[in-house]
Amino acid sequence: MNAIDRTPADLLRSALAADPGRPLVTFYDDATGERVELSVATFANWVAKTANLLQGDLGAGPGDRVSVLLPAHWQTAVWLLACSSVGVVADVGGDPGVADVVVSGPESLEAARACGGERVALALRPLGGRFPQTPVGFVDYAVEVPGQGDRFVPFSPVGPGEPALVVGGVELTGAQVVERALGDGDAGGRVLSGLPYDTWEGLSVGLFGPLTSGGSVVLCRNLGQVSEETLAKRVESERVTVSRI
């Protein structure tokens, strides 16, 4: 099977089989001081649990649309791969009013209430913490996901030609996501990204490119709050080969 005949979820499974212990996503939130490092195995486990939540508890399946109202964050990356695993379309920043499921951070809860389907809220707190009180009309991701299964099997096979992602109003199949990311990626590199996830560039640099190339990403939120000296030290300590800020 050629790389472009695969979905992002296929590539994650291949990465897991090849080297489960290597870093895949390292996340910094410079507003809170949080640093989280996820190996391929840890990331894949979060994806499996989230896919089980999405397919099982939320009842989503191929052809359904998930409005993703989340910033660049390690949990957002997990949700995007979970959507690919189930076969639903991840609509980044998409209208929740026409979505089957909405996934929202704390800053977009009011907009997310337009969704007539299932609503999931993410507190985006350090260590994957939950909301002090679950927002009315939502389920709290941090409460629901830990009890989900560690292995995921889709109810229906997910083909590379099926719609997988909408970003910037452009819809892409799983194969097109992989093909475009392959064209963008720095093979085997460690990329530091301060770009948001609401454009293809941000998604490619901050997730899909490193996944397709066998590399890894240092994903930074609120990077504007750090000094040039701190950033330089991070680049050195994380052994960054390419910075995109």
Backbone bond lengths (Angstrom), bond angles and torsions (degrees), N, CA, C in turn:
res aa  C-N    CA-C-N  psi(-1)  N-CA   C-N-CA  omega(-1)  CA-C   N-CA-C  phi
1 M - - - 1.465 - - 1.528 109.47 -
2 N 1.341 117.12 128.01 1.455 121.48 176.69 1.522 110.23 -71.33
3 A 1.336 115.17 156.18 1.466 119.54 -179.39 1.519 111.47 -57.96
4 I 1.345 117.50 -38.65 1.460 119.60 -176.45 1.516 112.27 -80.82
5 D 1.324 118.23 0.79 1.453 122.08 172.14 1.522 110.35 -99.55
6 R 1.330 116.01 25.04 1.441 121.43 -176.74 1.528 110.30 -130.56
7 T 1.312 114.83 162.89 1.458 121.12 176.34 1.530 109.36 -100.56
8 P 1.333 117.73 165.96 1.464 118.78 174.20 1.527 112.67 -56.77
9 A 1.327 117.14 -35.88 1.466 119.70 177.97 1.523 111.19 -64.90
10 D 1.326 117.53 -36.09 1.467 120.43 175.24 1.516 110.91 -60.84
11 L 1.329 116.45 -42.44 1.464 120.47 -178.72 1.524 111.26 -66.52
12 L 1.324 116.75 -36.11 1.462 119.34 177.32 1.526 110.47 -65.06
13 R 1.320 117.03 -40.31 1.466 119.68 177.86 1.528 110.99 -63.64
14 S 1.331 116.83 -38.55 1.465 120.20 177.66 1.520 111.44 -66.08
15 A 1.341 116.45 -41.22 1.463 120.61 178.31 1.521 110.66 -63.14
16 L 1.325 116.36 -38.05 1.464 121.00 179.54 1.524 110.76 -65.19
17 A 1.319 116.16 -40.15 1.459 119.93 179.62 1.524 111.80 -70.44
18 A 1.333 116.96 -33.47 1.468 120.77 -174.41 1.523 112.79 -79.17
19 D 1.335 117.33 -45.90 1.470 119.81 -174.94 1.524 108.79 -158.79
20 P 1.316 117.96 80.47 1.467 120.33 -174.53 1.523 114.58 -65.62
21 G 1.326 118.08 -21.93 1.450 120.36 -175.03 1.511 115.59 -87.99
22 R 1.324 118.29 -9.83 1.467 118.81 -175.82 1.529 110.35 -74.24
23 P 1.334 117.54 149.53 1.470 120.16 176.95 1.526 110.80 -64.13
24 L 1.312 116.17 142.27 1.459 121.05 174.78 1.524 110.97 -120.01
25 V 1.335 116.87 -51.77 1.467 121.15 179.49 1.527 109.41 -128.09
26 T 1.331 115.98 122.22 1.465 122.09 170.75 1.519 106.42 -113.78
27 F 1.327 116.59 123.95 1.465 120.93 -172.74 1.519 111.36 -116.19
28 Y 1.336 115.15 133.23 1.466 122.32 173.06 1.529 108.79 -119.55
29 D 1.329 116.80 135.49 1.460 121.57 166.49 1.518 106.64 -117.19
30 D 1.315 116.31 107.26 1.458 120.31 -173.41 1.517 112.86 -80.99
31 A 1.332 117.56 1.42 1.458 120.14 171.32 1.527 111.08 -87.79
32 T 1.333 116.78 -23.99 1.465 120.80 -176.18 1.526 113.31 -117.48
33 G 1.336 116.99 -13.80 1.452 120.66 -175.47 1.514 114.00 83.53
34 E 1.318 116.98 7.47 1.464 120.83 -178.12 1.525 111.70 -70.20
35 R 1.330 116.19 139.00 1.457 122.91 168.39 1.525 107.79 -135.99
36 V 1.313 115.61 126.21 1.462 121.82 179.00 1.520 107.88 -130.24
37 E 1.332 116.72 131.45 1.456 120.21 174.80 1.521 108.97 -116.87
38 L 1.326 115.37 127.17 1.453 121.21 -179.86 1.524 109.37 -117.12
39 S 1.317 115.30 121.51 1.460 120.06 170.75 1.519 109.22 -71.37
40 V 1.317 116.01 170.41 1.468 119.50 175.76 1.521 109.70 -56.36
41 A 1.335 117.88 -43.76 1.460 121.56 -177.74 1.528 111.83 -64.02
42 T 1.326 117.22 -44.21 1.465 120.36 -179.48 1.520 110.76 -67.25
43 F 1.327 116.14 -43.34 1.460 120.32 178.24 1.530 110.01 -61.06
44 A 1.325 117.16 -46.01 1.464 121.48 -179.19 1.522 111.35 -62.71
45 N 1.328 117.42 -33.64 1.462 120.17 177.45 1.524 111.27 -66.62
46 W 1.336 116.41 -43.21 1.464 120.06 175.41 1.530 110.80 -61.60
47 V 1.324 116.88 -40.21 1.464 120.58 178.95 1.526 110.43 -63.01
48 A 1.327 117.50 -44.61 1.460 121.01 179.86 1.527 111.15 -61.16
49 K 1.320 117.26 -45.79 1.461 120.74 179.58 1.526 111.16 -62.37
50 T 1.334 115.61 -42.41 1.462 120.13 -178.69 1.523 110.79 -68.79
51 A 1.328 117.84 -39.58 1.459 121.31 176.62 1.524 111.15 -62.81
52 N 1.331 117.02 -39.18 1.471 119.97 177.05 1.523 111.26 -64.91
53 L 1.329 116.51 -39.55 1.464 120.59 175.56 1.529 110.36 -62.22
54 L 1.315 115.98 -46.08 1.464 121.72 -176.44 1.526 111.12 -65.07
55 Q 1.320 116.66 -46.88 1.465 120.99 -177.16 1.528 112.34 -76.72
56 G 1.335 116.13 -41.84 1.451 120.40 -174.19 1.518 113.45 -84.64
57 D 1.310 116.84 -69.91 1.458 121.14 -174.25 1.533 112.75 -69.24
58 L 1.328 117.18 -36.45 1.463 120.07 -176.68 1.525 112.95 -93.17
59 G 1.327 117.24 -10.45 1.464 121.22 173.79 1.508 115.33 69.62
60 A 1.328 118.28 25.59 1.461 121.16 -178.96 1.526 110.46 -86.95
61 G 1.325 115.87 148.25 1.453 120.82 179.49 1.508 111.37 -149.37
62 P 1.333 117.21 178.55 1.466 121.40 -177.83 1.529 112.12 -51.32
63 G 1.325 114.84 133.69 1.455 121.20 -179.53 1.511 113.61 94.74
64 D 1.328 117.34 -20.24 1.460 119.78 176.08 1.528 109.85 -72.17
65 R 1.315 114.71 161.13 1.465 120.65 -176.31 1.521 109.70 -120.60
66 V 1.341 115.46 130.75 1.456 121.87 177.32 1.523 108.14 -112.18
67 S 1.326 116.46 118.21 1.458 121.03 175.14 1.529 107.93 -80.64
68 V 1.337 116.31 119.62 1.457 122.10 -176.12 1.527 108.57 -104.33
69 L 1.331 116.15 100.67 1.467 122.13 -178.60 1.527 108.30 -105.81
70 L 1.319 115.05 68.60 1.450 122.12 -174.68 1.524 110.55 -136.20
71 P 1.333 117.79 150.96 1.467 121.29 175.99 1.523 110.64 -80.05
72 A 1.317 116.07 -179.90 1.465 120.41 171.55 1.524 107.78 -67.17
73 H 1.313 115.90 114.34 1.467 122.10 -172.35 1.516 107.39 -159.99
74 W 1.330 116.90 153.14 1.467 117.82 -178.65 1.526 111.78 -62.90
75 Q 1.334 117.90 -32.12 1.461 119.44 178.40 1.524 111.76 -71.58
76 T 1.319 117.26 -29.38 1.462 120.33 174.05 1.521 110.17 -65.05
77 A 1.335 116.44 -44.05 1.464 120.72 176.69 1.519 110.95 -57.53
78 V 1.329 116.91 -41.28 1.459 121.25 177.14 1.524 110.88 -60.71
79 W 1.306 117.14 -45.92 1.468 120.49 -179.53 1.527 112.18 -62.74
80 L 1.318 117.54 -39.53 1.460 119.89 179.68 1.522 111.55 -63.03
81 L 1.331 117.70 -40.12 1.464 120.51 177.92 1.522 111.56 -74.67
82 A 1.332 117.40 -30.41 1.461 119.93 175.24 1.521 110.46 -66.13
83 C 1.328 116.74 -40.78 1.470 120.01 176.59 1.521 110.84 -60.84
84 S 1.341 116.45 -42.86 1.460 120.18 177.44 1.521 111.18 -62.29
85 S 1.321 117.53 -36.54 1.461 121.83 -178.93 1.522 111.49 -66.62
86 V 1.333 116.72 -40.36 1.468 121.47 -178.19 1.525 111.47 -79.74
87 G 1.347 115.90 -30.89 1.453 120.03 -177.52 1.508 113.86 99.34
88 V 1.342 116.63 12.08 1.457 119.86 176.11 1.524 109.55 -86.57
89 V 1.313 116.18 161.65 1.463 121.88 179.86 1.523 109.34 -89.43
90 A 1.316 117.28 120.84 1.462 122.17 175.69 1.526 108.11 -87.71
91 D 1.326 116.60 110.36 1.463 122.39 -178.96 1.522 108.06 -100.99
92 V 1.334 116.26 98.25 1.462 121.50 -173.46 1.525 109.53 -73.75
93 G 1.315 115.44 117.10 1.455 120.47 -177.27 1.512 113.78 72.43
94 G 1.335 116.69 12.95 1.461 121.58 -175.49 1.515 113.56 -73.77
95 D 1.318 115.57 161.89 1.458 123.14 -177.59 1.529 110.15 -63.55
96 P 1.328 118.13 114.17 1.458 119.04 179.67 1.528 113.08 -67.13
97 G 1.331 116.49 -19.22 1.462 120.16 -179.37 1.505 113.90 -66.50
98 V 1.333 117.69 -19.43 1.468 120.48 179.48 1.527 111.16 -115.35
99 A 1.324 116.35 12.37 1.462 120.84 -177.90 1.524 110.62 -96.47
100 D 1.324 114.68 154.32 1.466 120.49 175.11 1.518 111.61 -82.28
101 V 1.327 115.52 -30.11 1.460 123.07 178.76 1.525 107.38 -140.68
102 V 1.313 117.08 143.86 1.457 120.81 172.79 1.524 108.56 -122.92
103 V 1.326 115.42 139.51 1.451 122.89 176.91 1.520 106.54 -120.39
104 S 1.322 116.93 118.39 1.460 120.05 -169.49 1.518 112.37 -128.64
105 G 1.329 115.41 144.02 1.451 121.55 168.14 1.512 109.56 -84.40
106 P 1.327 117.87 176.61 1.468 120.63 -175.49 1.520 114.53 -65.77
107 E 1.334 117.52 -22.29 1.458 119.62 -176.00 1.528 113.32 -86.69
108 S 1.329 117.86 -8.31 1.471 120.12 -176.34 1.520 112.64 -122.59
109 L 1.323 117.49 20.65 1.464 120.83 -176.23 1.530 112.46 -62.47
110 E 1.323 117.23 -40.35 1.469 119.09 -178.24 1.525 110.64 -63.63
111 A 1.332 116.65 -44.26 1.468 119.70 177.82 1.521 110.44 -63.39
112 A 1.334 117.46 -36.98 1.460 121.84 -176.80 1.523 112.39 -66.61
113 R 1.324 117.72 -22.22 1.462 120.63 -179.36 1.525 112.31 -65.33
114 A 1.332 117.46 -12.72 1.465 120.24 177.16 1.519 112.42 -69.59
115 C 1.324 116.94 -16.36 1.468 120.51 179.78 1.520 110.10 -73.20
116 G 1.331 115.82 126.48 1.453 120.48 178.18 1.507 113.55 -84.81
117 G 1.348 116.60 -5.54 1.456 121.09 179.90 1.518 111.51 -99.58
118 E 1.319 115.16 -148.08 1.458 120.34 -178.97 1.525 110.88 -73.47
119 R 1.349 115.46 143.08 1.457 121.32 -179.36 1.526 109.33 -125.87
120 V 1.323 115.00 129.46 1.458 121.35 -179.83 1.527 108.32 -120.86
121 A 1.323 116.41 131.15 1.459 121.27 179.75 1.525 110.05 -111.40
122 L 1.337 115.73 135.78 1.458 122.37 176.12 1.522 108.89 -115.35
123 A 1.325 116.58 124.77 1.461 120.10 -179.64 1.521 111.85 -73.32
124 L 1.355 117.13 -24.32 1.470 123.02 -178.61 1.526 111.58 56.29
125 R 1.330 115.37 35.32 1.460 120.89 178.52 1.526 109.95 -89.24
126 P 1.341 117.19 158.36 1.471 119.25 177.40 1.524 112.10 -54.09
127 L 1.331 114.90 146.04 1.467 122.90 179.72 1.527 112.58 62.78
128 G 1.321 116.48 24.08 1.456 119.97 177.58 1.514 113.29 66.93
129 G 1.323 116.97 30.14 1.459 121.59 -174.95 1.519 113.85 -65.80
130 R 1.323 114.38 155.83 1.463 121.10 -179.03 1.526 111.69 -89.24
131 F 1.319 115.84 170.04 1.462 121.03 172.86 1.529 109.50 -68.12
132 P 1.338 118.31 144.15 1.467 119.16 172.64 1.530 111.25 -57.47
133 Q 1.348 115.44 -35.54 1.456 121.29 174.79 1.523 107.65 -141.33
134 T 1.324 117.19 126.40 1.460 121.16 -176.69 1.524 110.23 -60.74
135 P 1.344 118.57 128.79 1.464 120.49 177.72 1.525 111.62 -57.82
136 V 1.297 116.64 138.78 1.468 122.20 -178.95 1.525 109.97 -61.19
137 G 1.319 116.26 130.86 1.452 121.54 178.01 1.515 113.89 90.11
138 F 1.337 117.71 2.57 1.460 122.67 -178.34 1.526 110.02 -125.69
139 V 1.337 115.07 160.07 1.453 120.11 163.07 1.525 107.20 -103.24
140 D 1.323 115.67 146.51 1.462 121.72 -178.87 1.524 108.31 -88.67
141 Y 1.314 116.40 116.39 1.466 121.99 -179.15 1.522 111.79 -53.51
142 A 1.330 116.70 -42.95 1.456 120.30 -176.24 1.523 112.68 -67.52
143 V 1.327 117.10 -21.65 1.462 121.89 176.52 1.526 110.44 -83.82
144 E 1.326 116.42 -40.43 1.457 121.50 -170.92 1.520 114.25 -83.93
145 V 1.332 118.20 -32.28 1.470 119.08 -169.11 1.533 114.73 -77.86
146 P 1.342 120.74 -31.35 1.468 117.90 -175.47 1.527 114.40 -59.25
147 G 1.317 118.01 -33.21 1.456 121.06 -177.48 1.519 114.69 -82.99
148 Q 1.315 117.92 -0.62 1.460 120.81 -179.52 1.526 110.86 -76.11
149 G 1.329 116.36 159.12 1.455 121.66 -178.50 1.513 113.46 -65.96
150 D 1.328 115.54 150.67 1.460 121.45 -178.65 1.521 113.31 -85.07
151 R 1.323 116.75 -7.06 1.461 120.78 176.45 1.517 108.45 -123.39
152 F 1.322 115.18 143.25 1.463 119.53 -177.64 1.517 110.81 -126.01
153 V 1.327 115.37 133.96 1.460 122.34 173.74 1.530 107.34 -130.52
154 P 1.328 118.79 120.32 1.464 119.64 -178.84 1.528 111.69 -68.18
155 F 1.316 115.93 145.76 1.457 120.10 176.73 1.524 110.92 -64.93
156 S 1.344 115.90 -32.88 1.464 121.77 178.80 1.515 109.30 -127.81
157 P 1.347 118.35 139.78 1.470 119.99 178.34 1.525 110.79 -58.67
158 V 1.321 116.12 143.66 1.467 122.17 -179.53 1.522 108.45 -107.50
159 G 1.324 117.02 114.13 1.459 121.56 -178.16 1.511 112.43 -91.07
160 P 1.330 117.64 153.14 1.465 121.37 -178.48 1.521 113.67 -67.72
161 G 1.321 117.93 -18.72 1.455 120.36 -179.17 1.514 114.24 -88.03
162 E 1.314 117.42 0.09 1.458 120.72 -178.30 1.528 111.22 -86.78
163 P 1.341 118.01 147.97 1.469 120.59 177.93 1.520 111.06 -55.66
164 A 1.339 116.50 136.75 1.461 120.13 -174.33 1.520 113.34 -131.69
165 L 1.330 117.83 -32.72 1.461 120.40 -170.15 1.520 109.95 -148.51
166 V 1.326 115.38 138.80 1.467 121.27 169.53 1.525 106.96 -123.51
167 V 1.322 116.50 124.06 1.464 121.30 176.52 1.519 108.02 -143.42
168 G 1.323 116.15 132.81 1.459 120.31 -177.26 1.514 112.85 60.79
169 G 1.330 116.71 28.18 1.455 121.72 179.68 1.505 115.14 79.69
170 V 1.330 118.26 1.80 1.462 122.93 -179.52 1.526 109.34 -104.11
171 E 1.335 115.87 126.69 1.464 120.49 178.88 1.520 110.18 -94.82
172 L 1.331 116.07 134.15 1.455 122.71 -178.28 1.518 110.16 -127.07
173 T 1.319 116.45 143.31 1.452 120.54 170.90 1.531 109.13 -77.63
174 G 1.324 115.74 169.71 1.459 118.94 176.15 1.511 111.91 -58.99
175 A 1.326 116.96 -42.52 1.462 120.83 179.66 1.521 111.53 -64.95
176 Q 1.325 117.68 -36.99 1.461 120.54 178.73 1.521 111.75 -68.83
177 V 1.326 117.65 -35.37 1.457 120.56 175.27 1.524 109.70 -60.64
178 V 1.333 116.07 -46.93 1.462 120.58 -179.34 1.523 111.00 -64.86
179 E 1.327 117.15 -44.64 1.462 121.02 -178.27 1.526 111.14 -61.86
180 R 1.336 116.21 -45.95 1.467 118.97 -179.48 1.524 111.43 -66.30
181 A 1.329 116.63 -39.41 1.459 120.00 179.43 1.520 111.88 -66.11
182 L 1.319 117.10 -36.96 1.462 120.74 176.91 1.524 110.72 -61.86
183 G 1.319 115.79 -37.13 1.459 119.50 179.10 1.513 113.43 -71.07
184 D 1.349 116.12 -22.70 1.462 120.74 -177.24 1.521 113.45 -95.68
185 G 1.349 117.30 -25.04 1.457 121.91 -164.34 1.519 114.49 -71.83
186 D 1.331 114.66 152.11 1.464 122.35 171.55 1.523 106.37 -99.73
187 A 1.331 115.66 104.38 1.459 121.31 -169.70 1.524 112.06 -54.37
188 G 1.330 114.55 121.35 1.453 120.64 174.67 1.514 115.23 70.89
189 G 1.329 118.33 6.32 1.458 120.77 -175.17 1.513 113.11 -83.16
190 R 1.329 114.54 169.85 1.468 121.83 173.49 1.519 106.90 -114.79
191 V 1.320 115.55 110.18 1.452 122.42 -169.77 1.521 110.11 -102.81
192 L 1.312 117.24 129.45 1.455 121.51 170.01 1.515 108.09 -95.79
193 S 1.342 116.15 125.39 1.460 120.72 -178.25 1.517 110.75 -126.39
194 G 1.336 114.74 128.64 1.452 121.25 170.96 1.516 111.12 -111.20
195 L 1.346 116.19 14.62 1.463 121.13 -176.87 1.523 111.28 -82.79
196 P 1.331 117.54 146.14 1.470 120.16 176.40 1.524 110.83 -71.01
197 Y 1.306 115.54 166.13 1.458 121.79 -178.44 1.535 113.09 -92.99
198 D 1.323 118.31 9.22 1.459 118.76 -175.12 1.528 113.49 -92.96
199 T 1.346 117.19 9.74 1.459 121.78 174.15 1.523 108.53 -131.48
200 W 1.346 115.60 160.98 1.455 118.17 176.50 1.532 110.86 -60.79
201 E 1.320 117.55 -40.33 1.464 119.96 -179.13 1.522 110.99 -57.72
202 G 1.331 116.39 -45.68 1.452 119.92 -179.79 1.511 112.79 -63.46
203 L 1.333 117.01 -40.98 1.466 120.94 179.21 1.522 111.37 -69.56
204 S 1.319 116.59 -38.62 1.458 120.25 -179.10 1.521 110.89 -67.99
205 V 1.336 115.97 -49.88 1.463 119.94 -179.36 1.521 110.87 -66.84
206 G 1.328 116.48 -40.22 1.450 121.28 -171.06 1.512 116.21 -91.94
207 L 1.358 118.34 -0.12 1.466 119.38 178.73 1.519 113.14 -158.92
208 F 1.331 116.81 -64.68 1.462 119.55 -168.63 1.525 113.20 -69.88
209 G 1.332 117.55 -36.51 1.457 119.60 178.27 1.519 112.38 -61.54
210 P 1.344 118.36 -54.85 1.461 119.54 177.47 1.533 113.06 -58.19
211 L 1.332 117.33 -36.42 1.460 119.81 -179.96 1.523 111.31 -65.29
212 T 1.319 117.39 -43.00 1.463 120.01 -177.51 1.522 112.52 -75.20
213 S 1.342 117.51 -26.29 1.463 120.13 -174.05 1.525 113.64 -96.16
214 G 1.331 117.64 -2.60 1.453 119.76 -176.00 1.512 112.73 79.01
215 G 1.330 117.04 18.95 1.450 121.87 -179.72 1.514 111.95 -99.01
216 S 1.321 115.97 -156.53 1.460 121.73 178.62 1.518 108.57 -150.74
217 V 1.349 115.69 163.94 1.452 120.35 -177.32 1.518 110.50 -127.68
218 V 1.325 115.20 139.32 1.464 122.98 168.38 1.524 104.90 -103.06
219 L 1.320 115.81 100.39 1.463 122.49 -172.41 1.519 108.93 -94.06
220 C 1.340 116.60 121.86 1.463 120.88 -172.76 1.526 110.48 -117.58
221 R 1.329 115.28 125.72 1.462 121.85 174.60 1.518 108.61 -107.05
222 N 1.322 116.74 142.18 1.472 122.39 -178.85 1.520 111.69 60.43
223 L 1.315 115.77 38.85 1.461 121.15 -177.21 1.523 112.15 -65.03
224 G 1.329 116.52 -22.90 1.457 119.65 179.22 1.515 113.89 -65.66
225 Q 1.319 117.27 -10.23 1.458 120.62 -178.42 1.527 113.09 -90.28
226 V 1.350 117.59 0.56 1.463 119.64 -179.46 1.526 109.67 -109.69
227 S 1.319 115.12 154.38 1.459 120.76 179.83 1.526 110.13 -79.80
228 E 1.326 114.85 164.88 1.456 119.40 177.25 1.526 110.64 -62.44
229 E 1.324 116.54 -34.91 1.464 120.07 179.45 1.527 110.92 -65.37
230 T 1.329 116.36 -44.05 1.469 120.57 179.10 1.519 110.69 -63.59
231 L 1.320 115.52 -41.29 1.460 119.46 179.19 1.522 110.84 -63.98
232 A 1.327 116.83 -42.07 1.470 120.33 178.83 1.527 111.37 -61.80
233 K 1.327 116.76 -39.78 1.460 120.37 177.70 1.529 110.91 -65.23
234 R 1.319 116.18 -38.11 1.468 119.84 178.47 1.517 111.18 -64.95
235 V 1.313 115.87 -44.17 1.467 120.39 178.29 1.527 110.22 -57.62
236 E 1.318 115.99 -41.27 1.466 119.69 -179.78 1.525 112.00 -71.11
237 S 1.329 116.72 -47.23 1.465 120.14 -175.35 1.527 112.12 -68.52
238 E 1.332 116.70 -31.30 1.462 120.85 -179.42 1.528 112.05 -90.23
239 R 1.327 116.22 0.38 1.471 121.30 179.08 1.536 111.44 55.70
240 V 1.325 114.54 45.48 1.463 121.79 179.57 1.527 110.30 -69.88
241 T 1.333 116.48 136.01 1.457 120.92 177.24 1.528 112.34 -103.49
242 V 1.338 117.45 -24.40 1.457 121.52 179.77 1.531 108.28 -142.00
243 S 1.334 117.09 133.98 1.465 121.24 176.87 1.523 109.59 -115.28
244 R 1.336 115.75 133.93 1.464 121.47 176.74 1.515 107.78 -131.36
245 I 1.316 115.08 100.25 1.468 119.49 -177.16 1.524 110.94 -127.71
